[in-house]
Amino acid sequence: MNKFLKTSFFLFLAFDLSSNTSLEITTIEIQDSYKIIQRFPGKILPLNYSKLAFEVPGKIQQVKIDIGDAVKKGDILAALDPSEMRANLNQAQARFDLADQALKRFKDLKSKGFISNQELDRANSEFLIAKAQVDLYSVKLEQTFIRAPFDGYIQNRFLDSGTVISPGTPILEIIDSTVVEAHVSVPSYIIESLIEGNSYSFLIDKKIFPATLKRFTKMSNQGSDNRLCIFEFNTFISPGSVSYLQLQQIKTTTGAWVPLKSLSQGTQGLWNLYTVSEDKNNQYKVAKEIVELIHVEGSNAYISGTISTGDMVVSGGAEKVIENEILKVN
């Protein structure tokens, strides 16, 4: 919030009418510029997002998690019926054991000169083929599981147990639970003041979160002077949330901050402001100033006009006074 009050105090003034009343008086300070907060909307997106599928065909035996569940990297999320893959692996393992034993015998026979190099090479080749088959079906058996590729939350679940699927059919959708990004469209003239690696503030659900500018597009989109900026948060925020990038801008205009309630509508787009000054007879006189409303922020307004530092402005109870009225202090 902009700080515009030098001092604030209450003067208890009496009208010449029926009863005493009070006015809230604020002294103002003229300044050369004012700060404003510009907000640019953006959308929160997960850094990592994946649709998970099996790499081999089969019947889904189990889907262990559901939408909204939190999972850790490496957790088994779903599994196919492994019967066929396990049988293939067992068969390949048996062939490997046989080839291993044969190779050992052939090596022994070769050392005694009973077989040729060609026969030993053939036995070694059969051993390597058998080993490759074991490795292949070990991988295939592992592919009957879907494991979490990173820490995250389950966003969608597409299929259930008993479904026969082909490789690549999406089963689950997972989003990263560690890092999220904000994608914000920012005018090109604003980007010139942004620095990659610096931290900036975002307003999300009435709370302020810091985020680091990772990168921005080097060219504008067609028909737009805006460019996409990507900010990374170090805390998890629900993807899909609407965020607002808050950038402080300095506007060079001479004026002063006053309470918004001290202004009343004037003519030709101008506004009225009542001031109180003390004359040589210790009397307080009300004067009306015509001012221009430059900017409004919350309950405060930045104005310009024929006002000076130290002027006393009626900021509360202005509706009870009229121009040129003489007020007496109790």
N, C-alpha and C positions, 0 to 999 in steps of 0.2 A: 504494500500500500504506500502511496506517495505521502510523504510527511510535509504538510503545508502549514501547520500551526506553530507559530513562534511562541505565543502565549495565549491562553484562553482563560477568561475569568467572567464572573457574573457581576453586572451592575444592577442594583435593585433600584428601579426608577418608579416614580409615582406620576400618574396622569392627573390632570386637573379635574378628572371625572369622578366616578363614584368610589373606586377602591384602588388599593395599591396593586401593582403587577410587576413582573420582572422581565428583563430582556437578557438574552445570552449574547455577549459581545466577544468577538474574536478579532485579535489584531492580525494583520496579514503581512506577508513579506513578498516583495517583487523579486522575481528570478528571471534569468535569461533563457531558461529551457525547462522542459519537463520530460519525465520518463513515462512511457506507456508499455503495456504488455500486449504484444500481438500473439494471437493463438492460431495455429494451423492444425486442422484435424488430420488424424492418421489412424491406421488400423494396426492392431497388435496381431502378429503372426508368429508361429513357432519357427525356430531356426531350422529344425529338422522335422520332416514330415514324410511318412512312408506308408504305402499300401503294401502289406505283407502277403506273400503267396508261397505255396510249396513249389519246389523245383522239379518234383517228380509227380506222376499221376497216382491216384489211389482213392481210397475211401476214408473220409475224415473220421477218426476214432474218437477224438475229444478236442473241444475248444475250452481251454481252462479258465479263460477270463471273459469279462463282459465290458460293455461301454462304461467308461468312467474309472475303471480300475487303474491303479498305479502299478507300474512294473519296473524292474531293474534290468539293466543290460545283461543279456545271457539267459534270462528266465525263459522257460519253455511255455509258449503261449497256446500252441495247438499241435496236434499230432495226427498222422495218418496211421491206418492199420499197418503194422510193420511186418506182418507174417511173410509176405512174398520176398521182401528185401532181406529179412533175416535168413530165410531158407537159401536164397542165392548166396549170401555171405557164408553160411555154413558149408555150402557146396564148394565155394571157392577156397575156403580155409582147408577143407579136406584135400583138394587138389594141390594146394600149396604144401601141405605136410608131406604128401606123397612125393612131390617134386623135390622137396628138401632132402628127404631120405635118399632118393635116387641120386641126387647130386653128390651127396656124401660118399655113397658107394662108388660112383664113377671116379671121384677124386682118388679114392683108395686104390681102385683098379689101375688108374693111370699112373699112380706112383710106383706100381709094381710092373708096369709095362704091358698090361694085358689088353688095354684099349687104345684107340688112336685119339689124337687131338680133336678130330672131327666129332667123334662120339661124345667126348667131354663137353665140347662146345654146344652140342645139341641138348645135352642134359642141363647145362647152365641156362640155355635159352628157355627151356620149358620151366625151369625154376623162376626166372624173371617174369615170364608171362603169368604164372600162377600167382606170384606176389602182386603183380599189377592188378589182377582180378580181385584179390583180397582188399587192396587199397580202394579199388573202384566201388565195391559193394559196401565197404565201410563208410565211404562218403555218401553213397546212396541211402544207407540206413540212417545216417545223420540227417539227410535231407527229408526224412519223414517227420521231422520236427520243425516248427517255426519258433525261433528264439528272438527275444527283443534285441534289436540292433543298438539301442541306447535306452537310458532311463527315460520314462515317459508315461503318458496316459493313453488309454485306449479310447480312440475317438469314434470308431465305428466297428461293427461286427456284421459281416455280410452273409456268412454261411454257418450252418450248425452240423453237429455230429450226424454221421450216416450219409452225407452227401458225397457222391463220387465226382471228383474234380480232375481237371487237366492241369498240367504245369502252367503257372502264371496266373491262375484264377485268383483274384483278390479274396482274402479271407478276413483280414483285419486291417484297421487303419490306426496308426500310432503317431502321436505328436510328442516332440521333445518337452521334457518337464524341467529342464535346467536353464535354458536360454530362450528368450523371445526377442523379436525385433518389432520396431515400429516403422511402417512405410508411410512417409509424409510427402505430399506434393508441396514444394516451396517455390515461390517466385525466384527467378534468376537473380534479381537484384539483391535479394536477401541472402542467397547462397554465398555471395561474395564475402560476406562477413562471417561465415561459418568455417570452422577449422576441423578437419578430420582428426579424430583422436580426442577432441575436447568433449567435456560433459555438458549436457543441456537438460533442462527441466521439462517434465511432462506432467500434465494434469490428467489424472485418471480416477474416476469415481470420487472426486473431491479431495484426492490425495496427490502429493507431489512425489514423483519418482525421477531419479537421475538416469540418463542414458547416454551412451557414447556414440558420436557420429562415426560410423564405419566407412561409409562411402556414399557417393551420389552420382547420378548419371551425368555424363559430360555434355549431353545434348538434350534439348527440350523435346517434348513430345510434339507431334504434328498438330499445328493449330493452337499450341499453348506455349506460354512463356515460362511455365513451371517445369521444375525438374524433380525427379524422385530422389529423396534422401532416405537412407536406411540407418536407423539408430538401434543399438543393442543394449538391452537391460541386463543387469547382473542379478536381478531377482525375477522369479517366475510370476507372470501376470497372465490371467486367463486369455488365451487367443480369441480373437473376435471382438475384444473390448475396444471401445472408441477412446482414443487418446488425443490430447491436444499439446502440441509442441508450443512452449511459452518462450518467446524471445523478447528481451527488453530493448526498446528503441528510444533514442533521445531525440526529441523534437526541439529545434531552436526557435522559440517564440517567447517574447517577453510577456509576462503575466503573473498571476498569483493563484494559489489554490484557496478555495472557499468552500464551506459546506453547501451542498446542492440545495438544501432547504432555504438558504439565504437568498436565492434568486426567484424572481417572479417574471412571468412572460411580459415582454414589452412589445414594441411594434417593429415591423420590417426585419424580423428575424433577430432582433436584439433583446437584451434582458435588463431588468431593473435590479439594482442592488442598493440597499439602504445602509448608510454609514451614520455614525454618531460622532460629533466633535464638540469639544468644550470651548466655550468662548471666555472672554476676559472676566465675565460676570459669574463664572462658575456654573453656567447653564449648559445643558446638553441639547444640541439641536440636531434634528434628523434631516439628512440630505439624501436625495435620490441620484444615484449614478447610473448612467447607461453603459452597459458592458457587452462585450462579445463573448459568447460561450465557445471555447476552443475544443475542450475535451471533457468527457465525463468518465469517471472511474469510481464505481461503487456509489458511495454517498457524497463524493466530493466532485468539484468541478474546477477546471482550469479556465480562467477568464483573462481578458485584457480590456483595458479602458483607462479612464482618467483616475486611476487609483495609485496610491503610493505606499511604500513600506511604512508600517505603523498605523495605517488607517484602521479605525474600529468599525467592524462590520456587524450588523445585526444578523446573527445566525440562528436565533431562536426567538420567536415572538414577534417576527417582522409584520405579521398581519395586524398587530395591535398599534402600529405607528403609521403616521402619514408624513409626507414631505413637509419640511420646514417647521414641524412641531417642536416646541420647546419642552424638554423633559426636566423635571426637577428630581434631585436625589433625596431620598428620605434620610 
